[in-house]
Amino acid sequence: MSPPLPSTDSTSPPPPPPQPLPSSSTRPRTSESAQDLSHLKSPANADAVRAFLADAGTAKADIASAIAYLPPLRPRALYLSQPTRISHLAFYLSLLGSYDKVEAAIKWNFSLLARNIDTVKLNIAFLQQCGLTCDDIADLYARGRTGNLLTNNLEHVKKMVACIERLGVSCCSGMFKTALVTVCNQRPARITAKLELLERALGYSEARMAVCKLPSILNLPELTLGNRVEFMRTEFGFEPSYIAHRPAILMYSL
């Protein structure tokens, strides 16, 4: 049996130099939003948005596109009336690269523009030390795959990384990004239960190998995971070591 995964202790990964936040170089496009923010239609407000985005260092092409698409953009959050929240929008535009991605991120985390940007920057810097690039982080966040990870406090993010390491997935592993998605979307107790199930079915070493090779197998419901392991062993006669080296077969529908 493995010890429970939750822990308040966390070890910081080795610190390679963090990457600078990317500057937005592509002209953003926006899809229509259900919110109608009439106060953004006036030229005065458009000028305010233009000024704040410029002060935040947003490229002129992006500012022009933002103003052009201002009526259809109408972000879901009602935060653009606040200067600080407009500067937050500029930051997320720089990080994610387009208004489509910013809007998608806001849909996953409604209060995104109201959160403390300094906290987000600390979390980004820490994840970069873990080996993720800005593109990796932007992709995860725009797709809503890591929930509110970036807007949580740094200690929470460190606990998530420590949980991944206890699974046997190191920061330098190509599976670290996949493991991050897995631990961010489940309670630690649920992950522990699935890992223990695999250890009983395959053996400790084999279970650990399978998880290291493909952490996303822990996204499967516990019952489904157990049934698939049993099916592979009884119907096909696969040995635990065979499954451990090819964990992707557990993702196949029966």
N, C-alpha and C positions, 0 to 999 in steps of 0.2 A: 504493500500500500504506500502510495506517496503521501507526504504531508500536505495539509491543506495549502492551497495556493495563496490565499490572502495573507498579506504581511505588511506591516508598517515600515519595514526596512527596505531600502532600495540602494542599489549601488550604481554610481554614475558611470556610464560607459566612457571609454577613452575619448578624449576631446580632440578630434581633428578640427581644423579651422572651419568655422561656420561660413556658409555661403551668404553673400549679400542678397537681400530681397530683390527679386527681379523687377525691372521697370517694365511698365506696360508698353509694348511696341506694336500691338495689333489693334486695329480699329474695332471697337466693341460693337456687337449687335445685341439687340434686346428683344425679348418676346413680350407679348402683351401680358399685363398683370391685371388681376381682378380688382385691385384697389384703385379707386379714383381719387387722387389727391388734387383737388381743384386748386389748392393754393400754389401748386407748382407750375400752373399754366401761365402765370403773369410774367411779363418780361423782367420785372424787378426781381422776382424769385429766381428766374433763370440766370440773371446777372450775379445773384448771390452764390448760386451753385457754381457758376463759372469761376468766380473769384476764389472761392474756397478750394476748389479742385486745383486751381493754378497755384495757390499758396502751398498746397500739399505736394506739389511737384508732379502733378499729372501731366502727361504729354498733351500738347495742343490739339493733336488729332483726336485724342480720346475725349478731350473736353468738348470739342466741336460735335463729336458723335453723341456725347451724353446730352448736350443741349438739343440736338436735332431729334433725339429719341425721347426727350423728357416726358411728353404726354403719355406715350405708351409704356415708358419704363415704370413710373409710379411705384417704387418699391413697396413691398408688402408692409414693411414697418413704417410707421409715421414719423420717422426720425429726421427727415431731411430739413425740417424747420429749425433744427438745432445745429449751429456751426460745428460743434465737435463731432456730431454724428456724420456730417458731410465729409469731414476729414477722415473719419473711419471708412466711409465709402471709398474714398480715394486710396486708402491703404489696402483695402480688400481688392480693389481693381488692380493695383500694382501686384498683389500676391497671386490672384487667380487669373488675371490676364484678359478678362472680358466681362461685360455686363451680364451676359447670359449666365456665366458661371457664378457671378456674385449673386444674381437673383436666385439661382438654384440653391446656393449655400444658405441664403436667407430663408428659403422655403423649409430647409431642414432645421434651421436654428433661428426661430422668429426674432429673437432678441439680439441677434448677432451685432447689429450696429450700435447697440447700447452697452456692449461689454467693454471692459477695460482693455485698450489696445496694448498697453504695456505688458499685461498678463499674456496676451496672445504672442507678443514678440518673444517673451521669455520662453514660452513653450516651443515656439518655432526654433529658437536657438538651441534648445535642449535636444529636440528631435533631429536637428542637423548634426549635433554631436553624436547621435546614435546612427548616423549614416544616411539619413533621408535627405534628399535634395529638396529644394523649394518646389520643383515640379512635382515630386512625389507628394509633398504635403498639400499642394494646391489641388492635385487630382483627388486625393482622399477627401479633402474638405468639400470641394465643389460637388462631389457625388454623395455627400452626406454619409460616408461610410464609417466615419469615426465619431459620429454624434457631436457632442459638445466638448470634445477632447481639448481643442485649442483654447476654448474660453474657460476651462476649468483651471484651478490653481496648479502651480508647478508640481506640488507634492503629489497630486492625483496622477499627473502624467508620469511621474517617476514610479509610482506604484504600478501603473500599467506596464511600463517597461520592465520592472522587476518581475512581474507576473510572467511576461514573455520569456525572460531568462530562466525562470524556474521550469518552464516547459522544455528547456533545452535549446531554445532558438536564440542565438547570439545576435548582437546588433550588426555584426558584419555579414550575417547570413542573408542570402537573397530572399529568404522567406520572412524576414523581419517585418516588412510592410504588410504581408498577408496576416502574420500573427497579430499585428497591431489591430487590424480590423476585427479579428476574432475576439480578442480580449476586451475591446471597447464596446462590443455589442452583447456581452453576456455577463451575468454575475459570476464572480470567481468561484462560488460554490458549484455552479453548474459546470464550469470547465473542469473543476476537480473531479466531479462525478463521472464525466465522460472519459477523462484520462484514466481513472481507476477502472472503469469498465473495460477499456482497451488493455490495461495491464492484466486483468483477469483473463481476458479472451486470448491475448497474444503473448503475454509475458512482459515483464517490466522493460527489458532492453528493446524488444521488438516494438512495443507501444511507443516508447520514447523516440525510436528511429522513425516510425510512421508519422508522428506529430512533427518532428523536425523537418521531414521532407515535405509535408503538406499540412500545415497548421489548420487549414480550412476544413479538415475533416471534423474538427471540433464544433463546426457550425451546424452539423447534422443533429437532428433531435436524438436524444439518448436512445430511445427505442429503435429508431431507424438504424443508428450506428451499430447497435448490438445485433440486430437482425441481419445486417449486411455482412458483418464479420462471420456470423454463424453460417450464413448461406454460402459464402465463399469457401469455408472450411468443409462443410458437410456435402454440398452439392458438387463442388469442383475439386475438393481435396487439397486446396491450397494450404501449404504450411505457413505458420506464423511469420517465418523469415521472408517468405515470398511476398506476403501481404505488406510486411514492413518496408520492403524495398520498392513496392509499387502501391502506395496508399491511394493513388488516384482511382483504383478499381472500386474503392468504397464509395466513391461519388457517383458511380453508375447506377441508374435506376434498375431495380430488379424487374 
